[in-house]
């Protein structure tokens, strides 16, 4: 799916930047052991990882929407204003539709499992089931994870990211002078987990809706 290549490359580069922040943490820890500020490198890695996933999901939604608008492929639950549908020039109509979708999604956090499912459901059926099937494909029988387990972990990652981004990761006990603990292994696990979920999103979002699904055929947008 070449249409996703640039977005995938950007996501992978961003994840590598997060990993480099963990390397920075190691370097700082060797220079000044037990310095609490060293942990901020891990918080930066955590924040970078989650933000990269969110950006990636937004890009995939826009790219897939444009692809389907251009080719008259089914979507569902995507509403476009009549002033866009009425644009006579096809390329301008497609560009306006993509811009409208980006604006509508701009405030949504797709690292929230519910919001991610809501977005992916515009393009395919049972997205979380498909994500988990893909993640479990190379896992030994009996060791696979359920959809609830994967969603639960993503939800926990999202909540911790919000603590870092919106609450300065401050622990409200002790008059707010301490931070929530963070460690290298947990950060590395989070990076690996987010990468694992993210790498399956292009294949899932590109699965076409089956005939007879409650869908809108975007013939009016097709070039």
Backbone as CSV, one residue per row, in Angstrom:
resi,resn,N_x,N_y,N_z,CA_x,CA_y,CA_z,C_x,C_y,C_z
1,UNK,0.841,-1.193,0.000,0.000,0.000,0.000,0.876,1.244,0.000
2,UNK,1.329,1.581,-1.209,2.296,2.664,-1.352,1.749,3.995,-0.863
3,UNK,0.417,4.148,-0.857,-0.142,5.437,-0.450,0.200,5.789,1.002
4,UNK,0.542,4.790,1.802,0.862,5.039,3.202,2.363,5.174,3.465
5,UNK,3.189,5.038,2.440,4.638,4.942,2.651,5.209,6.136,3.412
6,UNK,4.826,7.338,3.022,5.379,8.529,3.679,4.953,8.595,5.148
7,UNK,3.700,8.269,5.416,3.210,8.297,6.792,3.910,7.244,7.640
8,UNK,4.119,6.062,7.077,4.817,4.993,7.799,6.249,5.410,8.112
9,UNK,6.924,5.996,7.119,8.312,6.432,7.327,8.392,7.497,8.416
10,UNK,7.437,8.428,8.421,7.417,9.477,9.445,7.183,8.877,10.826
11,UNK,6.265,7.932,10.921,5.972,7.269,12.191,7.196,6.515,12.708
12,UNK,7.843,5.760,11.839,9.013,4.994,12.249,10.147,5.911,12.695
13,UNK,10.323,7.022,11.993,11.351,7.990,12.375,11.044,8.579,13.742
14,UNK,9.791,8.888,13.995,9.398,9.458,15.285,9.603,8.456,16.414
15,UNK,9.303,7.188,16.167,9.526,6.155,17.171,11.015,6.011,17.463
16,UNK,11.838,6.119,16.424,13.283,6.047,16.633,13.775,7.214,17.476
17,UNK,13.186,8.377,17.290,13.529,9.518,18.132,13.193,9.238,19.599
18,UNK,12.065,8.568,19.834,11.698,8.195,21.198,12.736,7.240,21.785
19,UNK,13.170,6.291,20.990,14.189,5.352,21.465,15.493,6.077,21.794
20,UNK,15.816,7.094,21.011,17.032,7.855,21.282,16.931,8.623,22.597
21,UNK,15.720,8.993,22.979,15.537,9.648,24.277,15.836,8.676,25.420
22,UNK,15.566,7.400,25.211,15.917,6.388,26.215,17.435,6.249,26.293
23,UNK,18.091,6.298,25.141,19.560,6.272,25.116,20.114,7.488,25.854
24,UNK,19.484,8.640,25.662,19.901,9.845,26.379,19.759,9.654,27.882
25,UNK,18.678,9.013,28.284,18.480,8.724,29.707,19.649,7.907,30.258
26,UNK,20.068,6.893,29.514,21.203,6.077,29.955,22.463,6.922,30.097
27,UNK,22.685,7.804,29.119,23.878,8.650,29.164,23.843,9.595,30.362
28,UNK,22.689,10.199,30.597,22.558,11.109,31.736,22.741,10.369,33.055
29,UNK,22.198,9.158,33.120,22.290,8.383,34.357,23.726,7.981,34.671
30,UNK,24.534,7.771,33.634,25.939,7.428,33.873,26.746,8.641,34.315
31,UNK,26.320,9.831,33.853,27.029,11.059,34.205,26.651,11.573,35.587
32,UNK,25.388,11.406,35.938,24.908,11.931,37.219,23.895,10.952,37.811
33,UNK,24.403,9.888,38.415,23.522,8.841,38.949,22.530,9.393,39.969
34,UNK,21.333,8.813,39.942,20.274,9.128,40.906,19.791,10.579,40.844
35,UNK,20.056,11.242,39.724,19.538,12.597,39.541,18.086,12.497,39.050
36,UNK,17.111,12.994,39.808,15.698,12.852,39.420,15.385,13.425,38.039
37,UNK,16.089,14.476,37.657,15.795,15.092,36.366,16.112,14.168,35.192
38,UNK,16.924,13.134,35.415,17.209,12.181,34.338,15.931,11.546,33.808
39,UNK,14.970,11.353,34.719,13.714,10.702,34.335,12.940,11.495,33.289
40,UNK,13.224,12.782,33.174,12.499,13.583,32.203,12.802,13.153,30.772
41,UNK,13.950,12.522,30.554,14.249,11.977,29.231,13.289,10.839,28.903
42,UNK,12.940,10.044,29.920,11.970,8.967,29.715,10.574,9.533,29.479
43,UNK,10.238,10.586,30.197,8.931,11.218,29.984,8.842,11.783,28.560
44,UNK,9.939,12.340,28.088,9.960,12.845,26.714,9.782,11.713,25.713
45,UNK,10.418,10.578,25.987,10.275,9.411,25.113,8.841,8.921,25.098
46,UNK,8.228,8.877,26.258,6.834,8.442,26.398,5.909,9.371,25.617
47,UNK,6.101,10.660,25.826,5.265,11.659,25.149,5.455,11.588,23.634
48,UNK,6.705,11.469,23.204,7.012,11.386,21.774,6.346,10.173,21.145
49,UNK,6.385,9.057,21.831,5.810,7.818,21.314,4.308,7.946,21.094
50,UNK,3.609,8.439,22.099,2.156,8.542,22.011,1.745,9.602,20.988
51,UNK,2.431,10.720,20.971,2.120,11.767,20.000,2.358,11.278,18.578
52,UNK,3.399,10.474,18.388,3.702,9.931,17.063,2.593,9.009,16.584
53,UNK,2.077,8.184,17.502,0.979,7.277,17.154,-0.263,8.072,16.767
54,UNK,-0.570,9.092,17.543,-1.754,9.909,17.271,-1.633,10.583,15.908
55,UNK,-0.469,11.163,15.630,-0.233,11.800,14.331,-0.385,10.776,13.203
56,UNK,0.171,9.593,13.392,0.118,8.544,12.388,-1.322,8.157,12.080
57,UNK,-2.128,7.971,13.122,-3.529,7.603,12.915,-4.285,8.696,12.170
58,UNK,-4.012,9.949,12.486,-4.647,11.063,11.777,-4.269,11.049,10.300
59,UNK,-2.994,10.815,10.020,-2.548,10.783,8.625,-3.189,9.627,7.866
60,UNK,-3.254,8.459,8.482,-3.865,7.313,7.811,-5.328,7.572,7.481
61,UNK,-6.037,8.206,8.401,-7.452,8.511,8.165,-7.617,9.425,6.964
62,UNK,-6.781,10.442,6.867,-6.880,11.388,5.755,-6.466,10.748,4.438
63,UNK,-5.401,9.967,4.471,-4.905,9.322,3.246,-5.924,8.323,2.713
64,UNK,-6.478,7.507,3.614,-7.446,6.499,3.175,-8.734,7.156,2.683
65,UNK,-9.145,8.225,3.357,-10.351,8.930,2.910,-10.152,9.470,1.498
66,UNK,-9.011,10.114,1.259,-8.761,10.660,-0.071,-8.748,9.547,-1.122
67,UNK,-8.100,8.430,-0.794,-8.059,7.303,-1.728,-9.467,6.824,-2.072
68,UNK,-10.320,6.721,-1.066,-11.672,6.218,-1.316,-12.535,7.255,-2.021
69,UNK,-12.342,8.529,-1.690,-13.081,9.578,-2.386,-12.724,9.575,-3.876
70,UNK,-11.448,9.409,-4.173,-10.991,9.450,-5.559,-11.478,8.257,-6.370
71,UNK,-11.665,7.132,-5.693,-11.985,5.895,-6.413,-13.400,5.386,-6.168
72,UNK,-14.216,6.162,-5.470,-15.595,5.753,-5.234,-15.717,4.506,-4.398
73,UNK,-14.780,4.300,-3.465,-14.802,3.127,-2.592,-15.638,3.455,-1.357
74,UNK,-16.345,2.481,-0.847,-17.277,2.684,0.255,-16.603,3.214,1.528
75,UNK,-17.286,4.145,2.160,-16.991,4.563,3.534,-18.331,4.614,4.260
76,UNK,-18.285,4.860,5.549,-19.528,5.059,6.292,-19.265,6.057,7.424
77,UNK,-20.334,6.762,7.783,-20.280,7.729,8.882,-19.313,8.875,8.631
78,UNK,-19.084,9.196,7.381,-18.303,10.381,7.029,-19.266,11.369,6.367
79,UNK,-19.483,12.493,7.014,-20.425,13.492,6.504,-19.652,14.668,5.912
80,UNK,-20.071,15.086,4.739,-19.453,16.227,4.075,-20.538,17.246,3.736
81,UNK,-20.248,18.536,3.906,-21.249,19.564,3.599,-21.552,19.635,2.113
82,UNK,-22.756,20.090,1.786,-23.193,20.150,0.388,-22.331,21.074,-0.449
83,UNK,-21.761,22.128,0.180,-20.936,23.040,-0.607,-19.683,22.356,-1.147
84,UNK,-19.232,21.311,-0.451,-18.099,20.539,-0.957,-18.566,19.572,-2.039
85,UNK,-19.654,18.896,-1.783,-20.179,17.944,-2.767,-20.533,18.625,-4.084
86,UNK,-20.849,19.921,-3.998,-21.267,20.645,-5.200,-20.138,21.261,-5.998
87,UNK,-18.894,21.124,-5.545,-17.753,21.665,-6.299,-17.609,20.889,-7.601
88,UNK,-17.590,21.594,-8.714,-17.584,20.947,-10.020,-16.231,20.368,-10.402
89,UNK,-15.152,21.066,-10.051,-13.805,20.585,-10.394,-13.447,19.414,-9.479
90,UNK,-13.209,18.231,-10.072,-13.010,17.019,-9.279,-11.808,17.100,-8.344
91,UNK,-10.617,17.486,-8.812,-9.476,17.577,-7.885,-9.729,18.554,-6.735
92,UNK,-10.366,19.686,-7.034,-10.676,20.659,-5.984,-11.688,20.079,-4.998
93,UNK,-12.638,19.292,-5.501,-13.648,18.674,-4.645,-12.997,17.670,-3.693
94,UNK,-12.070,16.871,-4.215,-11.382,15.882,-3.390,-10.528,16.565,-2.330
95,UNK,-9.809,17.606,-2.721,-8.952,18.327,-1.773,-9.775,18.980,-0.665
96,UNK,-10.922,19.540,-1.047,-11.798,20.162,-0.051,-12.365,19.121,0.905
97,UNK,-12.704,17.953,0.370,-13.228,16.881,1.217,-12.169,16.406,2.208
98,UNK,-10.937,16.258,1.738,-9.853,15.841,2.630,-9.611,16.884,3.720
99,UNK,-9.591,18.166,3.332,-9.380,19.242,4.303,-10.488,19.263,5.346
100,UNK,-11.717,19.021,4.916,-12.844,18.988,5.843,-12.703,17.845,6.836
101,UNK,-12.277,16.686,6.348,-12.103,15.535,7.227,-10.986,15.790,8.237
102,UNK,-9.885,16.365,7.771,-8.782,16.669,8.682,-9.248,17.625,9.785
103,UNK,-10.007,18.627,9.398,-10.499,19.599,10.384,-11.442,18.938,11.380
104,UNK,-12.290,18.036,10.900,-13.243,17.353,11.782,-12.534,16.438,12.767
105,UNK,-11.399,15.854,12.344,-10.660,14.922,13.197,-9.627,15.603,14.083
106,UNK,-9.345,16.866,13.817,-8.196,17.535,14.425,-8.199,17.474,15.951
107,UNK,-9.371,17.560,16.566,-9.444,17.615,18.026,-9.533,16.233,18.669
108,UNK,-9.565,15.174,17.870,-9.754,13.820,18.392,-8.408,13.165,18.703
109,UNK,-8.342,12.490,19.834,-7.135,11.774,20.233,-7.297,10.305,19.859
110,UNK,-6.667,9.879,18.790,-6.849,8.514,18.310,-6.044,7.493,19.105
111,UNK,-5.302,7.940,20.110,-4.677,6.985,21.017,-5.708,6.488,22.042
112,UNK,-6.850,7.152,22.109,-7.995,6.664,22.879,-8.600,5.492,22.100
113,UNK,-8.645,4.287,22.672,-9.136,3.117,21.922,-10.523,3.319,21.323
114,UNK,-11.401,4.035,22.023,-12.741,4.271,21.500,-12.725,5.175,20.291
115,UNK,-11.944,6.250,20.361,-11.847,7.176,19.233,-11.168,6.514,18.035
116,UNK,-10.167,5.681,18.312,-9.495,4.974,17.222,-10.466,4.034,16.519
117,UNK,-11.263,3.295,17.292,-12.245,2.384,16.701,-13.290,3.148,15.896
118,UNK,-13.705,4.289,16.422,-14.689,5.120,15.730,-14.169,5.563,14.371
119,UNK,-12.890,5.960,14.326,-12.302,6.389,13.062,-12.135,5.221,12.095
120,UNK,-11.565,4.119,12.574,-11.315,2.976,11.698,-12.612,2.361,11.183
121,UNK,-13.676,2.471,11.975,-14.957,1.893,11.571,-15.574,2.604,10.371
122,UNK,-15.066,3.761,10.027,-15.519,4.435,8.806,-15.051,3.698,7.560
123,UNK,-14.063,2.816,7.735,-13.441,2.162,6.586,-13.548,0.641,6.614
124,UNK,-13.698,0.039,7.796,-13.743,-1.417,7.870,-14.631,-1.859,9.031
125,UNK,-14.933,-3.145,9.050,-15.778,-3.733,10.077,-14.893,-4.330,11.184
126,UNK,-15.307,-4.166,12.445,-14.612,-4.761,13.598,-13.110,-4.468,13.594
127,UNK,-12.722,-3.198,13.599,-11.290,-2.872,13.501,-10.443,-3.437,14.630
128,UNK,-10.930,-3.402,15.876,-10.105,-3.917,16.966,-9.898,-5.419,16.861
129,UNK,-10.903,-6.127,16.398,-10.746,-7.563,16.185,-9.656,-7.822,15.148
130,UNK,-9.648,-7.032,14.093,-8.651,-7.205,13.034,-7.249,-6.831,13.516
131,UNK,-7.147,-5.776,14.320,-5.843,-5.377,14.857,-5.269,-6.502,15.723
132,UNK,-6.094,-7.053,16.608,-5.618,-8.099,17.511,-5.275,-9.384,16.760
133,UNK,-6.051,-9.697,15.751,-5.734,-10.883,14.939,-4.365,-10.716,14.294
134,UNK,-4.084,-9.516,13.799,-2.789,-9.260,13.173,-1.662,-9.318,14.200
135,UNK,-1.890,-8.747,15.386,-0.868,-8.759,16.423,-0.586,-10.164,16.936
136,UNK,-1.593,-11.037,16.910,-1.437,-12.403,17.427,-0.985,-13.399,16.364
137,UNK,-0.820,-12.926,15.147,-0.556,-13.838,14.035,0.714,-14.666,14.247
138,UNK,1.760,-14.049,14.764,3.034,-14.754,14.951,3.280,-15.144,16.403
139,UNK,2.211,-15.156,17.187,2.312,-15.506,18.606,1.863,-16.949,18.796
140,UNK,2.547,-17.672,19.659,2.202,-19.073,19.916,0.766,-19.187,20.410
141,UNK,0.112,-20.255,20.009,-1.266,-20.490,20.424,-1.381,-20.471,21.946
142,UNK,-2.347,-19.715,22.433,-2.544,-19.602,23.871,-1.864,-18.405,24.485
143,UNK,-0.936,-17.806,23.736,-0.213,-16.643,24.251,-0.708,-15.327,23.651
144,UNK,-1.719,-15.434,22.799,-2.250,-14.228,22.182,-2.995,-13.355,23.186
145,UNK,-3.186,-12.102,22.802,-3.867,-11.154,23.680,-5.261,-10.878,23.141
146,UNK,-6.192,-10.666,24.056,-7.561,-10.356,23.663,-7.672,-8.886,23.280
147,UNK,-8.768,-8.553,22.613,-8.975,-7.158,22.249,-9.074,-6.275,23.485
148,UNK,-9.696,-6.780,24.532,-9.832,-5.992,25.752,-8.486,-5.748,26.411
149,UNK,-7.590,-6.712,26.347,-6.258,-6.525,26.911,-5.472,-5.464,26.148
150,UNK,-5.541,-5.528,24.836,-4.808,-4.553,24.028,-5.405,-3.162,24.201
151,UNK,-6.721,-3.072,24.158,-7.364,-1.771,24.367,-7.073,-1.229,25.755
152,UNK,-7.062,-2.119,26.750,-6.774,-1.682,28.110,-5.374,-1.116,28.243
153,UNK,-4.402,-1.762,27.593,-3.034,-1.253,27.653,-2.919,0.086,26.942
154,UNK,-3.563,0.200,25.782,-3.515,1.475,25.060,-4.176,2.575,25.875
155,UNK,-5.266,2.249,26.540,-5.957,3.233,27.383,-5.042,3.693,28.526
156,UNK,-4.297,2.769,29.116,-3.375,3.116,30.198,-2.255,4.015,29.692
157,UNK,-1.754,3.704,28.497,-0.709,4.536,27.895,-1.230,5.942,27.649
158,UNK,-2.441,6.028,27.131,-3.051,7.330,26.844,-3.215,8.151,28.119
159,UNK,-3.664,7.497,29.197,-3.864,8.212,30.459,-2.544,8.708,31.026
160,UNK,-1.489,7.892,30.907,-0.186,8.333,31.427,0.351,9.488,30.587
161,UNK,0.159,9.418,29.301,0.578,10.528,28.435,-0.113,11.817,28.849
162,UNK,-1.401,11.737,29.181,-2.147,12.925,29.591,-1.623,13.484,30.914
163,UNK,-1.197,12.595,31.819,-0.590,13.070,33.065,0.682,13.861,32.780
164,UNK,1.471,13.358,31.842,2.721,14.040,31.492,2.428,15.359,30.783
165,UNK,1.492,15.327,29.840,1.237,16.501,29.003,0.431,17.578,29.704
166,UNK,-0.544,17.167,30.506,-1.490,18.138,31.058,-1.350,18.361,32.566
167,UNK,-0.624,17.477,33.243,-0.485,17.599,34.694,0.977,17.632,35.135
168,UNK,1.902,17.779,34.160,3.344,17.805,34.437,3.802,16.549,35.164
169,UNK,2.994,15.476,35.076,3.290,14.194,35.722,3.453,14.326,37.239
170,UNK,2.795,15.331,37.803,2.906,15.594,39.234,2.000,14.648,40.017
171,UNK,2.576,14.033,41.039,1.806,13.219,41.983,1.174,14.184,42.995
172,UNK,-0.147,14.236,43.102,-0.791,15.242,43.952,-0.544,15.064,45.448
173,UNK,0.000,13.907,45.854,0.329,13.739,47.271,1.558,14.567,47.624
174,UNK,1.801,14.742,48.896,2.969,15.499,49.381,2.998,16.907,48.797
175,UNK,1.828,17.527,48.709,1.693,18.908,48.235,2.188,19.090,46.804
176,UNK,2.212,17.989,46.049,2.569,18.102,44.648,4.034,18.340,44.363
177,UNK,4.921,17.968,45.303,6.351,18.218,45.077,7.063,16.998,44.510
178,UNK,6.346,15.907,44.281,6.943,14.709,43.701,6.220,14.353,42.410
179,UNK,6.906,13.591,41.556,6.336,13.158,40.285,5.987,11.676,40.355
180,UNK,5.090,11.260,39.444,4.802,9.840,39.341,6.062,9.117,38.880
181,UNK,6.363,7.956,39.448,7.586,7.243,39.044,7.498,6.752,37.597
182,UNK,8.646,6.728,36.946,8.729,6.220,35.580,10.057,5.483,35.460
183,UNK,10.072,4.371,34.751,11.332,3.631,34.630,11.597,3.250,33.182
184,UNK,12.829,2.887,32.937,13.285,2.604,31.581,12.547,1.429,30.954
185,UNK,12.396,0.341,31.710,11.775,-0.855,31.132,10.334,-0.603,30.726
186,UNK,9.596,0.118,31.553,8.204,0.434,31.223,8.137,1.318,29.979
187,UNK,9.057,2.268,29.882,9.072,3.149,28.714,9.386,2.366,27.451
188,UNK,10.358,1.464,27.519,10.708,0.646,26.359,9.559,-0.270,25.963
189,UNK,8.862,-0.823,26.937,7.702,-1.663,26.636,6.605,-0.846,25.957
190,UNK,6.419,0.379,26.415,5.413,1.250,25.815,5.762,1.562,24.368
191,UNK,7.019,1.861,24.098,7.452,2.147,22.731,7.201,0.936,21.841
192,UNK,7.576,-0.244,22.305,7.380,-1.468,21.513,5.909,-1.756,21.281
193,UNK,5.100,-1.551,22.303,3.660,-1.797,22.184,3.018,-0.852,21.176
194,UNK,3.321,0.425,21.281,2.743,1.407,20.361,3.176,1.122,18.931
195,UNK,4.437,0.759,18.747,4.912,0.409,17.411,4.174,-0.810,16.878
196,UNK,3.944,-1.800,17.751,3.258,-3.018,17.335,1.833,-2.729,16.878
197,UNK,1.117,-1.901,17.621,-0.244,-1.540,17.210,-0.202,-0.724,15.923
198,UNK,0.672,0.261,15.892,0.722,1.166,14.755,1.069,0.490,13.443
199,UNK,1.965,-0.485,13.491,2.407,-1.093,12.237,1.307,-1.894,11.549
200,UNK,0.235,-2.228,12.278,-0.870,-2.980,11.671,-2.006,-2.076,11.179
201,UNK,-1.966,-0.795,11.521,-3.077,0.084,11.149,-3.254,0.251,9.637
202,UNK,-2.179,0.396,8.842,-2.414,0.548,7.398,-3.173,-0.620,6.779
203,UNK,-2.813,-1.839,7.167,-3.503,-3.011,6.608,-4.954,-3.056,7.047
204,UNK,-5.235,-2.644,8.275,-6.606,-2.696,8.789,-7.473,-1.620,8.146
205,UNK,-6.973,-0.397,8.082,-7.793,0.703,7.572,-8.083,0.550,6.080
206,UNK,-7.254,-0.209,5.376,-7.446,-0.365,3.932,-8.362,-1.530,3.566
207,UNK,-8.873,-2.265,4.571,-9.816,-3.350,4.291,-11.161,-2.742,3.895
208,UNK,-11.622,-3.042,2.719,-12.850,-2.411,2.231,-14.081,-2.964,2.944
209,UNK,-15.056,-2.104,3.082,-16.330,-2.514,3.662,-17.011,-3.524,2.751
210,UNK,-17.603,-4.558,3.305,-18.253,-5.572,2.468,-19.526,-5.047,1.822
211,UNK,-19.885,-5.644,0.736,-21.138,-5.289,0.075,-22.290,-5.533,1.033
212,UNK,-23.220,-4.604,1.063,-24.365,-4.743,1.941,-24.166,-4.129,3.301
213,UNK,-22.923,-3.661,3.585,-22.688,-2.996,4.864,-23.404,-1.659,4.872
214,UNK,-23.673,-1.151,6.057,-24.302,0.160,6.195,-23.274,1.205,5.799
215,UNK,-23.213,1.489,4.507,-22.133,2.327,4.000,-22.646,3.351,3.006
216,UNK,-21.841,4.372,2.824,-22.111,5.394,1.813,-21.121,5.189,0.691
217,UNK,-21.601,5.138,-0.537,-20.701,5.046,-1.682,-20.445,6.452,-2.168
218,UNK,-19.162,6.843,-2.135,-18.831,8.233,-2.418,-18.692,8.500,-3.920
219,UNK,-19.680,8.074,-4.698,-19.621,8.281,-6.150,-19.569,9.754,-6.501
220,UNK,-20.219,10.580,-5.709,-20.249,12.005,-6.005,-18.895,12.654,-5.875
221,UNK,-17.984,12.000,-5.147,-16.640,12.538,-4.962,-15.637,11.973,-5.950
222,UNK,-15.970,10.857,-6.576,-15.014,10.182,-7.426,-14.584,11.042,-8.596
223,UNK,-13.286,10.950,-8.906,-12.742,11.726,-10.031,-13.247,11.136,-11.342
